[in-house]
Amino acid sequence: MKRTLNTIFISIITLITLSSCNTAIGLGRDMRVLGTEMEKKAEEKTGGYTSDDQSGAPPIY
């Protein structure tokens, strides 16, 4: 009986661990998409100026 409970417990922990890996990957992808969209909106608002530009313009905060 004790061996069966240990096997069930280990199986549950394994499933939770594997599902959380997929969740973390999905979260990373969502954050990447969010960052890309934020960059697009910032470029729209600033007229395409980024801090990497060497145009001599002051930075926009």
Beta strands, then each sheet from edge to edge (+ up, - down):
end
